Amino acid sequence: MERVLRTAVAGLGEAETAERIPTGWTARAASLGQQVARSLGASPDVGMFVAVRADGVEVRTAEVTQRTAFNLQAATRARLRTFGSRRGRLSGLVEGKHRRPRAVLRTEVGGEVIPVYFGDDLDTELRRAWRRDRVEVTGEITENAQGQVVQVRATEIELLPTEPQLSDDELRAGFWPDMTGGQDAVDYVEALRGGN
């Protein structure tokens, strides 16, 4: 919950100064932020001040005026459609009786949070890809004027190999044999120091 509040407050502060979707926000969150800020005045004395406190200390603050609404509107209004792909992890699957399945793709590069819409023909692939560490989603990408991805309409889902994970045994006491060429930690450090 604290992470959500920090992201919300930091995003409002970011939207006050730039015409872009704030870091960690989806286009839907930007629309909600726009609705909140729309009724505010144009200067700080008729705007609002928001803060997140942890143990009585302010950890995130933002001053929000009507400028936030204008910036978020500009960021979500312009559209450019291209065909491409993004890699990451799917989460937040929503399925409705009369709606196309939708999920959120958290990208590996750039930390984008992108809504992805799937056709019925991808149902099997979507279920296989769900909650995997890495997937690549290909389809029609919609971007705003700043080049931020607003949504993807998927035409293909590819399962990617998961990066190898070391077990706790391999990392025991901070040691991994392949890192030191098979030497134990003491011999390796001595070799780094020139044998002293």
N, C-alpha and C positions, 0 to 999 in steps of 0.2 A: 504494500500500500504506500509506503514511504517513497519508493521508486516512482510510482505513478504520480504522486503529488509533486515530487521534484521535477519530473519531466514536464508536467503541466505548467508549473510556475516558470521554469527555465524557457519553455516554449513560448509562453506569453511575452516574456522579456525579449526573446529573439524576434518574435513577430512585430514587436513595437519598433524595431529598428531596421527590418529588412523585408522585402517582398518575396518571401520564400516560405515553404512549409517547414516549420521548426524541426530540428533534429529529433528523431524518435517518434514523430507524429505521423499519422496517416492523413489522407485527404479528408476523411470523415471527421477526425479530431480537429483539423483546421477549420472545417465548416462550423463545428460546435464553438470553437474559440471565436470565430467571426460573429456568431449570434450573441455570445456573451459580451463582446466588446462593442457591438453596434450601438447599444443604448448609452454608451459613455460619452463624455464631452471630449473636446479636442485638446484640452490642456490638463496637466496633472491635478489641478485643483478641482476639476470636475470628472476626473478619471477614477481609478482605484489603485490601491497598493495591495499586493498579495505577497504572502510569505509562508514558507514552510519552516517550522521550528522542530528541532530535535533536542530533547532535554533542556528546553528553555532557550536554546541558542538558534538564531536565524541561520539556516543553512542555504536557503534560496530565497531571493526576493525579486519582485518585478513591479514596475510601475506601468499601468496599462491605461491607454486612452483609446479614443476612436481610431487613431492611426493604426492600431493593431487590426481592427476590422478591415480597414482599407487595404493594408498589406496582405492579410490572409485572403481577401477577396481576389486581389490581383494574382496571388500565387496559385489559386485554385481555378481561376477562370480560363486562362489561355490553355490551349491544348495542341499538342503535336503528336501524331501517331506514326510509329515506326514498327518494324518487325525485328525482333531480337530475342535475347534471353538474359536471364539473371540466375545466379547460383546462390543457394542459401538453404534455409531450413523452413519447412512448412509448419505452421501452427494455427490455432484458432479456427478450425474447420467449422463452417456453418452450413447445414443442409436444411432446406425447407421443402414442403410438399409441392409448392408451386414456384420455387425459385431455383436458379442454378446454384450448384455448390460453390462456396467461396471459402478461401483460406487467406492467411497472412504469410507472406514470404519475408523472412528476416535474412537479408543478404549478407554474404561473407565479406564483401568489399563495400565500404561506405556505410555500413550499418543501417541501410534503408529498411523501412517497414512498409511493405507494398501489398495492398489487397490484390488477390489473384482470383479470377473467375474461371470456372471450368465448365465445359460442355458435358452432356450426358455420355458422350463417346469416350471420355477420359475417366470414367468412374472406376474401372479396374486399376488403372495406373495410379490414380489419386489414392486409392486405399493402400496400394503397395508403398507409395512414397510417403504416406502420412507418418509423421514423427521420426523419419529417418534423419540422420545427421546431415546429409548433403544431398541436394537434388538440383537439377537445372531445369528451369521452366522456360519454355520457348513459346512465343506468341506475339500478339499485337500489344505493344507497349504504348501507353498514353503518358506523355510528359507535360508538365506545365511550362510556362515561359522561361523558367530558370533551369530547365533540364532535369528537374526532379521527377521521378516516376510517380504517377498518381495511381495507376492501376495496370494490370496485365490481364488480357483475355488469353488464356492458355490454349495452345493447340497441341502441345507435346510436353511430357514430363519424363525426364531421364534420371534414373537413380545413379548417383555417383559413388565411387568407392570412398569409404570412410577412411580418414587419415589413421594410420596405425597408432594405437594407444599403448603406452607402456604400463605394465602391471605394477602394483605396489612392490612386489618382490624385486623387479628389475630396478626400481628406484630406491631401494632400501638404503637409508643413510645417505641419500643424495648421490648414489653411485650407479652408473650405467656402463657396463663393460665396453660397448662399442664406442663410447665417447672417449675412452682413454686408451684405445687400442689393446684392450685385454689386461692392462696393468691395473694393480690395485691402486686405491686413491693416494696412499703415501708415496709409492714409487712414481706415480704420475706427477705429483706436485714436485717431488725432488727433480725429476727430469725437466720440468718447466723452469725450475730455479737454477738449472745448470749443474745439477748433481751436488749442490751444497745442502 
